[in-house]
């Protein structure tokens, strides 16, 4: 089968197209023929080798994918054959405390496709059959391939932040996969959305989608700007995927008793925190790491019902994988960048 592999840690130039043996599903596993695979920042970390305890190089990247079930191993219900699915990207143990509590995204023995296991930048991927999430005929594979990481994380984040009618939320760097997803969910839930971006073109697109205040990320103090447009009060919540460049500003942008959800650190993972500021203002900081299979199935329902429409930036063939990664690396995309490993998506 055709696959795109990172031959060694490095920039987009380490991605090469190659031929690999088609995987054989084992007991409890299924083989999926991939029609679409979307790119996430975690793929970039997997490419550069920044994730500890991840697999060896060369490695097939890709956590997100959608396609049809081509083959199943022993002990898998054969009725799933030829069905349309998207993939839950986390392979979990099913027996640790978080798994038993139904929070398998926090599994003690977590493995992610494309990081610890062969990923979705390939014509085929094998994975546990319990990771198959059915999608309806009316959902195209490109759309389905965007949901497993960015939309799942955004969904969990808006819930952790109690985003809803009558509440306001600040989303810094709102133009990548997670950011656009968080904006879409927040608007669908009836919240007032404030977002920041450094690009005037992307600012215009955010306004067109219904973001009330788009703040120029080049201003010195994002938090001050958020406070200015909220009459000094601050927002009810902030969803921060940017990390060190914006996290402290997100903290200062929320009102007293407000919530700050951290879900990623694309610009860096370390900040110097004034604890007095946190307790004296009664702030709630919480971390979100993707979500559960059940939550992913809920998102499929929302998208099917048309309550949220994922934002697709661009679609590339597998041969163009390096170019597609450069677009994500360079933060040029507005929404999700998708690869098409086989046929039409
Ligand atoms: Zn577990």
Boltz pocket constraint, residues with backbone or C-beta under 6 A from the ligand:
constraints:
  - pocket:
      binder: B
      contacts: [[A, 92], [A, 93], [A, 94], [A, 95], [A, 96], [A, 97], [A, 98], [A, 99], [A, 104], [A, 106], [A, 107], [A, 108], [A, 109]]
      max_distance: 6.0
